[in-house]
Amino acid sequence: MLKVDQLSYTYRDGTKALNQISFSIPDHSKVAILGPNGSGKSTLFLHFNGIYLPQEGSVEVLGIPVNKKTEIDLKTRVGLVFQDPDDQVFSSTLWEDVAFGPENMGYSQEEIDRRVEKALKSVDMWDYRHKAPYHLSYGQKKRAAIAGILAMDCEIIMLDEPVAYLDPQGQDQLFSLLDELYQQGMSILIATHDVNLACEWADYIILMKDGQILGQGGTELLVQENLVNQARLRLPIVAKLFQKLNKDIDALPTTLEEAASQINQWVK
């Protein structure tokens, strides 16, 4: 799905956001990219849909090299949901906002109407189509931003800190929607600090710090204490609990399901 080779990116003020990073991500994945603030997560995301172009090295998305010739095409294939939906949902009504992308792609009005209706119904926001975005709750704005991505028929959706400012029920609703989209064939990437969320949801992990890759692979990376400390993160809560229990086990659990299975073995 994604292939990055020796990618570097430096901002105009001299800040080196990415420093010769290389990795690849399998097709149809749920990916969590974790790392402290300033690690390069957001800069990396902006390369995947052609907002930023590689200064050094290369990026391929769905087999397409990221460059000036492909940047417009990539924006229709890869959608980005910003951390703050107020930066993304800006039109007079929700309908107009979701229609913005298809309209700019030059589709017919009939096709625009079809895409907007399908997208809004997919995120359970059809009944709000005539509302102004500023009348929506934060969770509704997040879903509205996702609808704008769905209206473009994107194959990959990226979310920067998806649970920021959401209450627990809003978080559950958001990830229920993301799981539905994944089941429909979409690949999903999130940038987050939340190791518990990453362990429970993702099937592929990338750890970053100072514009470099510390590790990539399965969720077992997040119970390697030295690696997690290096990334300025914390062990998942279930792993910390099992450390306190001081039991002799082969590996710390990463999910509640793994923890429950281990505890059930002890009590039998």
Secondary structure, DSSP 8 states (H G I E B T S, - for coil): -EEEEEEEEE-TTS-EEEEEEEEEE-SS-EEEEE--TTSSHHHHHHHHTTSS--SEEEEEETTEE-STTTHHHHHHHEEEE-SSGGGT--SSSHHHHHHHHHHHTT--HHHHHHHHHHHHHHTT-GGGTTS-GGGS-HHHHHHHHHHHHHTTT-SEEEEESTTTT--HHHHHHHHHHHHHHHHTT-EEEEEES-HHHHHHH-SEEEEEETTEEEEEESGGGGG-HHHHHHTT----HHHHHHHHHT---SS---SHHHHHHHHHHHH-
